[in-house]
Amino acid sequence: MTSSKKLSMTAKLPLIPVILAGGAGTRLWPQSRRAHPKPFMRLPDGETLLEKTYRRALNVADGGLIVVTAQDLGFLAERELARVSAQALATSHFLLEPIGRNTAPAIALAALAAERIANGPATLLVLAADHLIADVEAFSADVRLAQTLCADDFLVTFGIRPTHPETGFGYLKLGAALGENGAHVVDAFVEKPNADTALAYVASGDYLWNSGMFGFSTTRILAALGEYAPELLAQVRVVDQARSEVRSQTHYPLEAFKALEDISIDYAVMERSPAVAAVPARFDWSDIGSWRAVSDLNSRDPDGNSAQGDTLLIGARNTTVIGSARLVAAIGVENLLIVDTPDALLVAHRDHSQAVKQVVDQLNLREDSRATQHLTVQRPWGSYSILEDGADCKVKRLTVLPGQVLSLQLHHQRSEHWTVVSGTARVTIGERSFDLESGHACFIPVNTRHRLENQTATPIHLIEVQVGSYFGEDDIVRFEDRYGRV
C-alpha cells in the first residue's frame, strides 16, 4: 500500500506485545473458573498457558509487555511474569479492567498506553493468553512478516491452516496474494459455519481459521477505530483520561468503564476495513478450547488412555483422567473425560467436551460459587483454602508469602481464631502488635481492627477459624490495604 522506502522507515517502530489475559473460565471447568481462568491453569509440563505466552512474546518484543486483564487477576498475571523474567516484570505494564468489555476497548486502551510508553507510535502484537504454540521460531518469523505489513499500513490478522472442518471457529476468506511472502488480503471474515459449510471451506483451500491474534501500528488502529467506531474511541479516551497508575498497574474507574461498548475488535474494525492482511501461520496452534484438546497434550497408553495425577485405569479405553489430591480409579469405561478437583468432579463423554459450559451456566443460575471459585483462592498476599464451610463456622488454611501483609480490617458478624502452623506471624489486634510463633494462637473479637503480616523470608501457614452468623467476604471492612482494595 505504500512505498518500500516508507516500509523501511516505519518498520523501526518498537514492537510491543499486548497480551489479553482473562476469560470466564467455562469450557475447562472445573479446573478453570472465573477467579482462576484458563490462562492460569498449569499444564502437564508445569507451566501455565500465560507463562508460555509471556516467553513467546518476550522473544519478539523490543522492550516490555502490556498485559490487559481483570482487576482481580492482576496480581496473578504479575506473579506468572515474575516466574519468567524479573527484568521483564520491571519493564511491563498491566492494564486492569474493573469489568470485562471485550477486545475492542482493551486494544484501544492498550494502543493509548503503548504510545505513552514509546513516546510516540509503536507496533502492537495482540496475543491471547490461552493459546498454545510450540514452534517459537516459526512464530517469530511470522511476527516479523506481520511487522512489515503493519509498516505498510495494513491491519494484520494471523490465520491458521484448517486441519479439519471445525465448526467452533470463525474463518478468514483469503483474497489476493501480497507478493511472494505468503500473506494475503482478507476478502471476508466468516462466522462459525455449519458442518457442511466448514467442509467446503477446508476443501477450497481459500479459508483460514481466525486465530484472534493481530498486528497493527498504534496510529493505524486508532485511526481505524476513529473511522469505524468513533463513539467507542471517544468513550475509551474518557476512560483513559480518568486512569490512575500505581507502580506498573493502570486502574480505570468502574462507572466510566461500564459505559464502554462490549464489542470485539473483529466487529468494530477488522470486518469493516478493506486494508486487512492475513499471515497464514507456519507455526502450530491450539486454543485449548476443550478438555478433549487438553487430553491431547498427554501421552497415551496402548489403549488410548491418558492420565495425570494419582490415577488408576483398569480395562479402560480412550479415556482421560486428570486427578488432583485423591486417587481416581476408572474401570471398564470408554471414551470418557474425568477431571477431579477438591470440590467438583466432571465426567463427560469425549464427544461432548464442548458442553461443559452448560454446567457452569446451570451453576450460575443456582448462584453456586463453584461456578467461579475454587476451594483454594489466590490473593495478592498468598492464598487460602477452605477446609470447612458450615452454618456456624468456617475454617481456612492461610498461606502468607514473605514480605506480604493482609489489610487492616474488622468484621461485624464474626470473630476469628488464628493458629500458626509454621513460621512467625506479625499480628495486630486493636492497639497491640506482637509476634505469633508456630504452635501459638490468638483471638480476634467482633468489631476489632486486626492485621496479619509476614516480615520473614519464608511463607507463613496458619489455620483461621471463623465463628459467627455470617462469613461472606462483604463482611470485611478495610481501613488500609497495600493492594488498593480499600
C-alpha positions as CSV (number, residue, x, y, z in Angstrom):
1,M,0.0,0.0,0.0
2,T,3.0,2.3,0.5
3,S,6.4,2.6,-1.0
4,S,9.3,0.3,0.1
5,K,11.1,3.4,1.3
6,K,8.3,4.1,3.8
7,L,8.3,0.5,4.8
8,S,12.0,0.5,5.8
9,M,11.5,3.7,7.8
10,T,8.3,2.6,9.6
11,A,9.5,-0.9,10.3
12,K,11.7,0.6,13.0
13,L,8.7,1.3,15.3
14,P,9.1,-0.5,18.6
15,L,7.2,-3.8,18.8
16,I,5.1,-4.0,22.0
17,P,3.2,-7.3,22.6
18,V,-0.3,-6.8,24.1
19,I,-1.4,-9.9,26.0
20,L,-5.1,-10.3,26.6
21,A,-5.4,-12.5,29.8
22,G,-8.7,-13.3,31.3
23,G,-11.8,-15.1,30.3
24,A,-14.9,-16.6,32.0
25,G,-13.2,-20.0,32.6
26,T,-16.2,-22.0,31.4
27,R,-15.0,-24.5,28.8
28,L,-12.4,-26.0,31.1
29,W,-14.4,-26.1,34.3
30,P,-13.8,-27.4,37.0
31,Q,-10.1,-26.6,36.8
32,S,-10.7,-23.2,35.1
33,R,-13.1,-20.8,36.8
34,R,-13.7,-17.1,36.6
35,A,-11.5,-16.3,39.6
36,H,-8.7,-18.5,38.1
37,P,-9.4,-18.9,34.4
38,K,-7.7,-21.0,31.6
39,P,-4.5,-18.8,31.1
40,F,-3.5,-19.5,34.7
41,M,-4.0,-23.3,34.6
42,R,-0.9,-25.5,34.9
43,L,-0.4,-27.8,32.0
44,P,1.3,-31.3,32.4
45,D,4.7,-29.7,31.9
46,G,4.2,-27.4,35.0
47,E,3.9,-24.2,33.0
48,T,0.7,-22.1,32.6
49,L,-0.6,-21.0,29.2
50,L,0.1,-17.4,30.2
51,E,3.7,-18.3,31.2
52,K,4.2,-19.8,27.7
53,T,2.6,-16.7,26.1
54,Y,5.0,-14.4,28.0
55,R,8.0,-16.4,26.8
56,R,6.8,-16.3,23.2
57,A,6.1,-12.6,23.4
58,L,9.4,-11.6,25.0
59,N,11.2,-13.4,22.2
60,V,10.0,-10.7,19.8
61,A,9.4,-7.7,22.0
62,D,11.6,-4.6,21.8
63,G,11.1,-3.9,25.5
64,G,8.4,-4.8,28.0
65,L,4.9,-6.1,27.5
66,I,1.4,-4.7,28.0
67,V,-0.9,-7.1,29.8
68,V,-4.7,-6.5,29.8
69,T,-6.5,-8.5,32.5
70,A,-9.2,-8.2,35.1
71,Q,-8.6,-6.1,38.2
72,D,-8.8,-9.2,40.4
73,L,-6.3,-11.1,38.3
74,G,-3.6,-8.5,38.0
75,F,-1.5,-10.0,40.9
76,L,-1.7,-13.4,39.3
77,A,-0.6,-12.0,35.9
78,E,2.4,-10.3,37.6
79,R,3.2,-13.5,39.5
80,E,3.4,-15.5,36.3
81,L,5.6,-13.0,34.6
82,A,7.9,-13.0,37.6
83,R,8.4,-16.7,37.0
84,V,9.6,-16.0,33.5
85,S,11.7,-12.9,34.0
86,A,12.2,-10.4,36.8
87,Q,13.6,-7.9,34.3
88,A,10.6,-8.2,32.1
89,L,8.3,-7.7,35.0
90,A,10.1,-4.4,35.8
91,T,9.5,-3.1,32.3
92,S,6.0,-4.3,31.7
93,H,2.6,-2.6,32.2
94,F,-0.7,-4.1,33.5
95,L,-4.0,-2.6,32.4
96,L,-6.6,-3.7,34.9
97,E,-10.2,-3.8,33.8
98,P,-12.8,-3.4,36.6
99,I,-15.3,-5.3,34.4
100,G,-14.9,-7.2,31.1
101,R,-15.6,-5.3,27.9
102,N,-14.3,-7.5,25.0
103,T,-11.3,-7.0,22.8
104,A,-12.0,-3.6,21.0
105,P,-11.9,-1.5,24.2
106,A,-9.0,-3.5,25.6
107,I,-6.9,-3.0,22.4
108,A,-7.8,0.7,22.2
109,L,-6.7,1.3,25.8
110,A,-3.5,-0.7,25.0
111,A,-2.8,1.5,22.0
112,L,-3.0,4.6,24.0
113,A,-0.8,3.1,26.7
114,A,1.7,2.0,24.2
115,E,2.1,5.5,22.7
116,R,2.8,6.8,26.2
117,I,5.4,4.0,26.8
118,A,7.1,4.5,23.5
119,N,6.8,8.3,23.5
120,G,5.2,8.0,20.1
121,P,3.8,5.4,17.7
122,A,4.5,1.7,18.2
123,T,3.6,-1.6,16.6
124,L,1.3,-3.8,18.6
125,L,1.3,-7.5,18.6
126,V,-2.0,-8.6,20.1
127,L,-1.9,-12.1,21.6
128,A,-4.5,-14.2,23.5
129,A,-3.0,-15.6,26.7
130,D,-4.6,-19.0,26.3
131,H,-3.2,-20.2,23.0
132,L,-0.6,-23.0,22.8
133,I,2.2,-22.6,20.3
134,A,5.2,-24.9,20.5
135,D,7.3,-23.7,17.4
136,V,8.5,-20.4,18.7
137,E,11.0,-19.9,15.9
138,A,8.2,-20.2,13.2
139,F,6.0,-17.9,15.3
140,S,8.8,-15.3,15.5
141,A,9.3,-15.4,11.7
142,D,5.6,-14.8,11.1
143,V,5.7,-11.9,13.5
144,R,8.5,-10.3,11.5
145,L,6.4,-10.7,8.4
146,A,3.4,-9.1,10.2
147,Q,5.7,-6.2,11.2
148,T,6.4,-5.4,7.5
149,L,2.7,-5.5,6.7
150,C,2.0,-3.2,9.7
151,A,4.6,-0.8,8.4
152,D,2.8,-0.8,5.1
153,D,-0.4,0.4,6.9
154,F,-2.2,-3.0,6.9
155,L,-4.2,-4.2,9.8
156,V,-2.9,-7.8,10.2
157,T,-4.5,-10.9,11.5
158,F,-2.9,-14.3,11.9
159,G,-4.8,-17.2,10.2
160,I,-4.4,-20.9,10.9
161,R,-4.5,-23.5,8.1
162,P,-7.5,-25.7,8.9
163,T,-6.7,-29.3,9.8
164,H,-10.4,-30.4,9.8
165,P,-13.8,-28.9,9.2
166,E,-14.1,-27.1,12.6
167,T,-17.5,-25.5,13.3
168,G,-16.3,-23.8,16.5
169,F,-14.0,-21.2,14.9
170,G,-14.6,-18.2,12.7
171,Y,-12.9,-18.2,9.2
172,L,-11.0,-15.8,7.0
173,K,-11.6,-15.8,3.3
174,L,-8.3,-15.1,1.5
175,G,-8.1,-12.7,-1.4
176,A,-5.2,-11.6,-3.5
177,A,-1.6,-12.5,-2.5
178,L,0.6,-9.8,-1.2
179,G,3.8,-10.6,-3.0
180,E,5.6,-13.9,-2.5
181,N,5.8,-13.9,1.3
182,G,2.6,-15.9,1.8
183,A,0.5,-13.1,3.0
184,H,-2.9,-12.3,1.5
185,V,-5.5,-9.6,1.6
186,V,-8.6,-10.7,3.6
187,D,-11.7,-10.7,1.5
188,A,-14.1,-11.5,4.3
189,F,-14.5,-12.6,7.9
190,V,-16.9,-15.5,8.1
191,E,-18.8,-16.5,11.2
192,K,-18.7,-20.1,12.6
193,P,-20.1,-22.3,9.8
194,N,-22.2,-25.4,9.9
195,A,-20.6,-28.8,9.3
196,D,-21.2,-28.9,5.5
197,T,-20.0,-25.3,5.0
198,A,-16.9,-25.9,7.1
199,L,-16.1,-29.0,4.9
200,A,-16.4,-26.9,1.8
201,Y,-14.2,-24.2,3.3
202,V,-11.4,-26.7,4.0
203,A,-11.7,-28.3,0.6
204,S,-11.4,-25.0,-1.2
205,G,-8.1,-24.1,0.4
206,D,-9.2,-20.4,0.4
207,Y,-10.0,-20.2,4.0
208,L,-8.1,-19.9,7.3
209,W,-9.2,-20.2,10.9
210,N,-9.4,-16.8,12.6
211,S,-6.9,-17.2,15.4
212,G,-7.7,-13.9,17.2
213,M,-4.1,-12.7,17.1
214,F,-3.4,-9.3,15.4
215,G,-0.8,-6.8,14.5
216,F,-1.0,-3.1,13.6
217,S,0.6,0.2,14.4
218,T,-0.9,2.3,17.1
219,T,-1.5,5.1,14.6
220,R,-3.3,2.7,12.2
221,I,-5.6,1.0,14.7
222,L,-6.6,4.3,16.4
223,A,-7.4,5.8,13.0
224,A,-9.5,2.8,12.1
225,L,-11.3,3.0,15.4
226,G,-12.0,6.6,14.8
227,E,-13.4,5.8,11.3
228,Y,-15.5,2.7,12.1
229,A,-16.2,3.0,15.8
230,P,-15.9,6.7,16.7
231,E,-18.2,6.6,19.7
232,L,-16.3,3.7,21.2
233,L,-13.0,5.5,20.7
234,A,-14.4,8.7,22.3
235,Q,-15.6,6.6,25.3
236,V,-12.1,4.9,25.6
237,R,-10.4,8.3,25.6
238,V,-12.6,9.4,28.5
239,V,-11.8,6.2,30.5
240,D,-8.1,6.6,29.7
241,Q,-8.1,10.2,30.9
242,A,-9.6,9.1,34.2
243,R,-7.0,6.3,34.8
244,S,-4.8,6.1,37.9
245,E,-1.4,4.5,37.9
246,V,0.3,2.6,40.8
247,R,3.7,1.2,40.1
248,S,3.2,-0.9,36.8
249,Q,-0.6,-1.1,37.2
250,T,-3.1,1.1,35.5
251,H,-6.6,1.2,37.0
252,Y,-9.8,2.6,35.5
253,P,-12.9,3.9,37.2
254,L,-15.8,1.4,37.2
255,E,-18.6,3.7,36.2
256,A,-16.8,5.1,33.2
257,F,-15.7,1.6,32.2
258,K,-19.2,0.3,32.3
259,A,-20.1,2.8,29.6
260,L,-17.7,1.2,27.1
261,E,-19.3,-0.8,24.3
262,D,-18.9,-4.5,24.8
263,I,-17.6,-5.3,21.3
264,S,-14.8,-7.3,19.7
265,I,-12.1,-5.8,17.5
266,D,-13.3,-8.1,14.7
267,Y,-16.8,-6.5,14.7
268,A,-15.6,-3.0,15.5
269,V,-12.8,-2.7,12.9
270,M,-11.4,-5.8,11.2
271,E,-14.6,-6.8,9.4
272,R,-15.2,-3.3,8.1
273,S,-11.8,-2.3,6.9
274,P,-10.6,-3.0,3.3
275,A,-7.0,-2.9,4.5
276,V,-6.8,-6.2,6.4
277,A,-4.0,-8.7,5.6
278,A,-3.7,-12.3,6.8
279,V,-0.5,-14.0,7.7
280,P,-1.0,-17.8,7.3
281,A,0.7,-19.3,10.3
282,R,3.6,-21.5,9.8
283,F,3.6,-22.4,13.5
284,D,1.5,-25.0,15.3
285,W,-1.5,-23.6,17.1
286,S,-4.3,-24.7,19.5
287,D,-6.6,-22.5,21.6
288,I,-7.0,-25.4,24.1
289,G,-10.8,-24.8,23.9
290,S,-12.0,-28.1,25.5
291,W,-11.0,-30.9,27.8
292,R,-10.5,-33.0,24.7
293,A,-7.9,-30.6,23.5
294,V,-6.2,-30.7,26.9
295,S,-6.2,-34.5,26.9
296,D,-4.4,-34.5,23.5
297,L,-1.4,-32.9,25.3
298,N,-0.8,-36.0,27.3
299,S,0.9,-39.2,26.1
300,R,-1.4,-42.2,25.7
301,D,-1.0,-45.8,26.6
302,P,-1.7,-48.6,24.0
303,D,-5.4,-48.5,24.9
304,G,-5.6,-44.7,24.1
305,N,-5.8,-43.6,27.7
306,S,-4.0,-40.6,29.2
307,A,-3.7,-39.9,32.9
308,Q,-2.4,-37.1,35.1
309,G,-2.2,-37.1,38.9
310,D,-3.0,-40.0,41.2
311,T,-4.9,-42.3,38.9
312,L,-5.6,-46.0,38.2
313,L,-7.1,-47.2,35.0
314,I,-8.2,-50.8,34.6
315,G,-9.8,-52.1,31.4
316,A,-10.4,-48.5,30.2
317,R,-10.1,-47.3,26.6
318,N,-9.8,-43.9,25.0
319,T,-10.3,-42.3,28.4
320,T,-8.6,-39.3,30.0
321,V,-8.3,-38.9,33.8
322,I,-7.0,-35.8,35.4
323,G,-6.7,-36.1,39.2
324,S,-5.8,-33.7,42.0
325,A,-5.3,-34.7,45.6
326,R,-7.1,-38.0,45.8
327,L,-6.9,-41.3,43.9
328,V,-9.2,-41.5,40.9
329,A,-9.9,-45.1,39.6
330,A,-11.7,-45.8,36.3
331,I,-12.7,-49.4,35.5
332,G,-14.1,-50.7,32.2
333,V,-15.0,-47.3,30.8
334,E,-14.6,-46.0,27.3
335,N,-14.4,-42.5,25.7
336,L,-14.7,-40.6,28.9
337,L,-13.1,-37.4,30.2
338,I,-12.8,-37.4,34.0
339,V,-11.5,-34.2,35.8
340,D,-11.3,-34.2,39.6
341,T,-10.8,-31.2,41.8
342,P,-11.3,-30.9,45.6
343,D,-14.9,-29.6,45.3
344,A,-16.1,-30.8,41.9
345,L,-15.9,-33.8,39.7
346,L,-16.5,-33.7,35.9
347,V,-17.4,-36.9,34.0
348,A,-18.2,-36.4,30.3
349,H,-18.2,-38.3,27.0
350,R,-15.2,-37.2,24.9
351,D,-17.6,-36.2,22.1
352,H,-19.5,-33.8,24.4
353,S,-16.5,-31.9,25.8
354,Q,-17.8,-28.6,24.4
355,A,-20.9,-28.9,26.5
356,V,-19.1,-28.2,29.8
357,K,-20.1,-24.6,29.6
358,Q,-23.7,-25.7,30.2
359,V,-22.6,-27.0,33.6
360,V,-21.3,-23.5,34.5
361,D,-24.4,-21.9,33.2
362,Q,-26.6,-24.1,35.5
363,L,-24.3,-23.4,38.5
364,N,-24.6,-19.7,37.8
365,L,-28.4,-19.9,37.7
366,R,-28.2,-21.6,41.1
367,E,-25.8,-18.9,42.3
368,D,-23.4,-21.7,43.2
369,S,-19.9,-20.3,44.0
370,R,-18.3,-23.4,42.4
371,A,-19.0,-21.8,39.1
372,T,-16.4,-19.1,39.8
373,Q,-14.3,-20.0,42.8
374,H,-12.1,-22.9,43.9
375,L,-11.7,-24.1,47.4
376,T,-8.2,-22.6,47.2
377,V,-8.4,-18.9,46.5
378,Q,-5.4,-16.9,45.3
379,R,-4.9,-13.5,46.9
380,P,-2.1,-10.8,46.3
381,W,-0.7,-11.8,49.7
382,G,-0.8,-15.5,49.2
383,S,-3.8,-17.9,49.3
384,Y,-6.4,-19.5,51.5
385,S,-8.0,-23.0,51.3
386,I,-11.5,-23.6,52.7
387,L,-11.4,-26.7,55.0
388,E,-14.9,-26.4,56.3
389,D,-17.8,-24.1,55.4
390,G,-20.7,-24.7,57.9
391,A,-23.6,-22.7,59.1
392,D,-21.9,-21.8,62.4
393,C,-18.2,-21.7,61.5
394,K,-15.8,-21.5,58.6
395,V,-12.3,-22.9,58.7
396,K,-9.5,-21.8,56.4
397,R,-5.8,-22.7,55.9
398,L,-3.9,-19.5,55.0
399,T,-0.5,-19.1,53.3
400,V,1.1,-15.7,53.6
401,L,4.0,-15.1,51.3
402,P,7.3,-13.5,52.5
403,G,7.0,-9.7,52.8
404,Q,3.3,-9.7,52.3
405,V,0.6,-8.2,54.6
406,L,-3.2,-8.6,54.8
407,S,-5.3,-5.5,55.0
408,L,-6.1,-3.7,58.3
409,Q,-9.7,-4.7,58.7
410,L,-12.6,-5.7,61.0
411,H,-15.7,-7.9,60.8
412,H,-19.2,-7.0,62.2
413,Q,-20.6,-10.5,62.2
414,R,-17.8,-12.9,63.1
415,S,-14.9,-13.4,65.4
416,E,-11.7,-15.3,64.4
417,H,-9.1,-17.5,65.9
418,W,-5.6,-17.8,64.3
419,T,-3.3,-20.7,65.0
420,V,0.2,-20.5,63.4
421,V,1.2,-23.9,61.9
422,S,4.6,-22.8,60.6
423,G,6.6,-19.6,60.5
424,T,6.3,-16.4,62.6
425,A,3.4,-14.0,62.0
426,R,3.3,-10.4,63.0
427,V,-0.2,-9.8,64.4
428,T,-2.0,-6.6,65.1
429,I,-5.2,-6.7,67.3
430,G,-6.6,-3.4,68.3
431,E,-3.8,-1.2,69.5
432,R,-1.5,-4.2,70.3
433,S,1.1,-5.7,67.9
434,F,3.1,-8.9,68.6
435,D,4.8,-11.9,67.0
436,L,2.9,-15.2,66.9
437,E,5.1,-18.3,66.5
438,S,4.4,-21.8,65.4
439,G,2.0,-23.7,67.7
440,H,0.6,-20.5,69.3
441,A,-2.9,-19.0,68.8
442,C,-4.7,-15.7,69.2
443,F,-8.4,-14.5,69.3
444,I,-9.8,-11.6,67.3
445,P,-13.2,-10.3,68.7
446,V,-16.0,-9.0,66.6
447,N,-15.7,-5.3,65.6
448,T,-11.9,-5.3,66.3
449,R,-9.3,-3.9,63.9
450,H,-6.7,-6.5,63.1
451,R,-3.9,-7.4,60.6
452,L,-1.6,-10.3,59.8
453,E,1.9,-9.7,58.3
454,N,4.8,-11.8,57.2
455,Q,8.0,-10.0,57.9
456,T,10.2,-13.1,57.4
457,A,11.8,-14.7,54.4
458,T,9.7,-17.8,54.5
459,P,5.9,-18.4,54.0
460,I,3.6,-18.5,57.0
461,H,1.0,-21.2,57.3
462,L,-1.9,-20.8,59.7
463,I,-5.4,-22.1,60.5
464,E,-8.2,-19.5,60.7
465,V,-11.4,-20.5,62.5
466,Q,-14.3,-18.0,61.9
467,V,-17.3,-18.2,64.3
468,G,-20.4,-16.2,63.9
469,S,-23.6,-15.8,61.9
470,Y,-22.2,-14.8,58.5
471,F,-18.9,-15.4,56.8
472,G,-19.2,-13.6,53.4
473,E,-16.3,-11.6,52.0
474,D,-18.6,-8.5,52.2
475,D,-18.2,-8.6,56.0
476,I,-14.7,-7.3,55.6
477,V,-14.3,-3.6,56.4
478,R,-10.8,-2.5,55.2
479,F,-9.0,0.6,56.5
480,E,-5.5,0.1,55.0
481,D,-4.5,-2.1,52.1
482,R,-1.4,-2.1,50.0
483,Y,-3.2,-3.8,47.1
484,G,-5.7,-1.0,46.5
485,R,-8.8,-2.7,47.9
486,V,-9.9,0.0,50.3
